[in-house]
Amino acid sequence: MGYAQLVIGPAGSGKSTYCSSLYEHCVAARRTINVVNLDPAAENFDYPVAMDIRELISLDDVMEELGLGPNGGLVYCMEHLEDNLDDWLTEELDNYLDDDYLVFDCPGQIELYSHVPVLKNFVEHLKRKNFNVCAVYLLDSQFMTDVTKFISGCMACLSAMVQLELPHVNILSKMDLVTNKKDLEEFLDPEPTFLLSELNQRMGPQYAKLNKALIELVNNYSMVSFIPLDLRKEKSMQYVLAQIDNCIQYGEDADVKVKDFDPEDDE
């Protein structure tokens, strides 16, 4: 059985930086992972690329030959990948052993996770190839400055969760750039009553029923829990990786023991 992380999230949320830092962390821990580029528009990498969608198709070529813009070209590239799951992707996956660990660095176009079925079909293909897959959703911590932005981020994350039907680990990225971490503490694992109260204060009374429905939706899907990731701290990456490994049951046969600790203790 293989293992895979599908690293997703909005553009600029730090997906490639996360993949690079994860690779360095695993190298230091003498653990092998393979990072795969699924972004046909990517140019530079800070990690060795094990597989690259640009060997199949590139955004520049599509834009030039078909006259498409960046967004339409990216969707076209991903649909081309979908058409080649049984050919190109299968051939690439055959190069890896049953217990290999793959990390897929995905593009940041939000519709790929919300309503276009490309990545859902990609995930189903991985499952047929006997991979345990976990979605790692990154959200920029600087985005979470008030309750309205928090709910917006949760809704985008929930949309991806429903579309992909995968175990999700939700990460607040770029914590090293946050100047006042206390502003984020109330959003890391907030109480529904707190969220509803804050939302009602910021919006008119005519939205009270909508606010209640949104908070109930977020709470029922357990989407209000985010793990902060500070790339300056080794324990922070270690904690995140332990959560993901638990989701995909990595290392259970090897009897790996993960130390219990609070990532906030390292601040």
C-alpha positions in Angstrom: 0.0 0.0 0.0 1.2 3.5 -0.9 0.7 6.7 0.9 -0.1 10.2 -0.4 -0.7 13.8 0.6 -2.7 16.0 -1.7 -1.5 19.5 -0.8 -4.2 21.9 -1.8 -5.4 25.4 -0.9 -5.8 28.9 -2.5 -3.1 30.5 -4.5 -0.4 32.0 -2.3 -1.2 29.9 0.7 2.3 28.4 0.9 1.8 25.0 -0.7 5.1 24.7 -2.5 6.9 26.2 0.6 5.2 23.5 2.7 6.3 20.8 0.3 9.9 22.0 0.3 10.0 22.3 4.1 8.4 18.9 4.5 11.0 17.4 2.2 13.9 18.9 4.2 12.3 17.7 7.5 12.1 14.2 6.2 15.6 14.2 4.9 16.8 15.3 8.3 14.7 12.5 9.9 16.2 10.0 7.4 12.7 9.4 6.0 12.0 9.1 2.3 9.3 11.1 0.5 8.7 11.9 -3.1 7.3 15.3 -4.1 5.2 15.5 -7.2 4.5 18.7 -9.1 0.9 18.9 -10.3 1.1 22.6 -11.3 1.6 23.0 -15.0 2.4 26.7 -14.4 5.2 26.1 -11.9 8.7 27.2 -12.8 11.1 26.9 -9.9 11.3 24.3 -7.1 13.1 24.1 -3.8 12.7 20.4 -3.7 13.7 17.5 -6.0 10.8 16.8 -8.4 10.0 13.1 -8.5 7.2 13.5 -11.1 6.3 16.6 -13.1 3.0 17.3 -14.9 4.9 19.6 -17.3 6.4 16.5 -18.9 2.8 15.8 -20.0 1.6 19.3 -20.6 2.6 22.9 -19.7 0.5 26.0 -19.3 2.7 28.1 -21.5 2.2 25.7 -24.5 -1.6 25.6 -24.0 -1.9 29.4 -23.8 0.2 29.9 -26.9 -1.4 27.1 -29.0 -5.0 27.5 -28.0 -5.1 31.2 -27.1 -6.5 30.6 -23.6 -5.9 32.8 -20.6 -4.1 31.6 -17.4 -7.3 30.3 -15.7 -8.8 28.6 -18.7 -5.4 27.2 -19.7 -4.9 25.7 -16.2 -8.3 24.0 -16.2 -7.5 22.6 -19.7 -4.1 21.2 -18.5 -5.8 19.5 -15.5 -8.5 18.0 -17.7 -5.7 16.7 -20.0 -4.2 15.1 -16.9 -7.5 13.5 -16.2 -7.7 12.1 -19.7 -4.2 10.6 -19.2 -4.7 9.0 -15.8 -4.6 5.5 -17.2 -1.5 6.2 -19.4 0.9 8.8 -18.2 0.1 8.8 -14.4 -0.1 5.0 -14.2 3.2 4.7 -15.9 4.8 7.2 -13.5 3.2 5.5 -10.4 4.6 2.1 -11.5 8.1 3.5 -10.7 7.3 3.5 -7.0 7.0 0.6 -4.5 4.0 -0.3 -2.5 5.1 1.5 0.7 6.4 4.7 -1.0 5.2 8.1 0.2 4.1 10.7 -2.4 3.3 14.4 -1.8 1.4 16.1 -4.6 2.0 19.8 -4.9 -1.2 21.0 -6.5 -2.1 24.3 -8.3 -4.0 27.0 -6.4 -7.1 27.4 -8.6 -9.9 27.0 -6.1 -12.4 25.6 -8.6 -10.2 22.5 -9.0 -11.1 21.5 -5.4 -14.7 22.9 -5.2 -16.7 21.8 -8.3 -14.5 20.7 -11.2 -14.2 16.9 -10.9 -10.6 16.6 -12.1 -8.9 16.2 -8.7 -11.7 14.0 -7.4 -11.1 11.6 -10.3 -7.4 11.9 -9.7 -7.9 10.8 -6.1 -10.1 7.9 -7.1 -7.3 6.8 -9.5 -4.8 6.8 -6.6 -7.2 4.8 -4.5 -7.5 2.2 -7.2 -3.7 2.0 -7.2 -3.9 1.2 -3.5 -2.8 4.5 -2.1 -4.1 5.9 1.2 -4.7 9.6 0.5 -5.1 12.6 2.8 -5.9 16.1 1.7 -3.7 18.8 3.3 -5.6 22.1 3.0 -3.4 25.2 3.6 -4.9 28.5 4.5 -2.8 31.7 5.0 -2.9 32.5 8.7 -2.8 36.2 7.8 -6.2 35.7 6.2 -7.7 34.8 9.6 -8.0 38.3 11.1 -11.7 38.3 11.9 -14.7 36.0 12.1 -16.0 36.8 8.6 -12.7 35.8 6.9 -12.5 32.7 9.1 -16.0 31.6 8.0 -15.1 32.3 4.4 -11.9 30.2 4.7 -13.9 27.4 6.4 -16.5 27.4 3.6 -13.8 27.1 0.9 -12.2 24.3 2.9 -15.5 22.5 3.4 -16.2 22.7 -0.3 -13.0 20.9 -1.0 -13.7 18.3 1.7 -17.2 17.5 0.3 -15.9 17.4 -3.3 -12.8 15.2 -2.7 -14.3 12.9 0.0 -10.9 12.5 1.8 -9.6 12.8 5.3 -8.6 16.4 5.8 -5.8 18.0 7.8 -6.4 21.8 7.8 -3.3 23.9 8.3 -2.8 27.6 9.1 0.3 28.4 7.1 2.8 31.3 7.4 2.6 31.4 11.2 6.2 32.7 11.2 4.9 35.9 9.5 2.2 36.6 12.1 3.2 39.4 14.4 0.6 38.9 17.1 -0.3 35.2 17.5 -2.9 36.0 20.2 -5.2 37.4 17.5 -5.4 33.9 16.0 -5.8 31.8 19.2 -9.6 32.3 19.3 -9.8 30.8 15.8 -7.7 27.8 16.2 -10.4 25.7 17.9 -13.3 28.2 18.6 -16.6 27.6 20.2 -19.6 27.8 17.9 -21.3 30.2 20.4 -18.3 32.5 20.1 -18.3 32.4 16.3 -22.1 33.1 16.2 -21.8 36.0 18.6 -19.0 37.6 16.7 -20.7 37.1 13.3 -24.0 38.6 14.6 -22.1 41.6 15.8 -20.5 42.2 12.4 -23.6 41.6 10.2 -27.1 43.0 10.2 -30.0 41.4 12.1 -31.6 40.2 8.8 -28.7 37.7 8.5 -29.2 36.1 11.9 -30.7 32.9 10.5 -28.0 32.6 7.8 -25.3 33.2 10.4 -26.7 30.4 12.6 -26.9 28.0 9.6 -23.3 28.7 8.6 -22.0 28.2 12.1 -24.0 24.9 12.5 -22.7 23.7 9.1 -19.0 24.4 10.0 -19.4 22.9 13.5 -21.2 19.7 12.2 -18.5 19.0 9.7 -15.8 19.6 12.3 -14.2 22.2 10.1 -13.4 24.7 12.8 -10.1 23.0 13.8 -6.9 24.2 12.2 -3.3 23.3 13.0 -0.9 26.2 13.1 2.4 25.6 11.2 5.4 27.7 11.9 8.2 26.6 9.6 10.9 28.0 11.9 10.1 25.4 14.5 10.9 21.7 13.9 8.3 20.5 16.4 5.6 22.3 14.5 6.3 20.4 11.3 6.7 17.2 13.3 3.3 17.6 14.9 1.6 18.4 11.5 3.3 15.4 9.9 2.2 13.1 12.8 -1.4 14.2 12.3 -1.3 13.5 8.5 0.5 10.1 9.0 -2.3 9.1 11.4 -5.0 10.0 8.8 -3.4 7.7 6.2 -2.3 5.1 8.7 1.3 5.5 7.8 3.8 3.6 9.9 1.3 1.4 11.8 2.9 -1.8 10.6 6.3 -0.5 11.6 5.0 0.3 15.1 6.1 4.0 14.9 5.6 5.9 18.1 4.8 9.6 17.9 5.5 11.7 21.0 2.5 13.6 22.4 3.1 17.3 22.7 1.3 20.6 22.2 2.8 22.5 19.3 2.1 25.8 21.0 4.6 24.9 23.7 7.4 25.6 21.4 6.6 29.3 21.1 
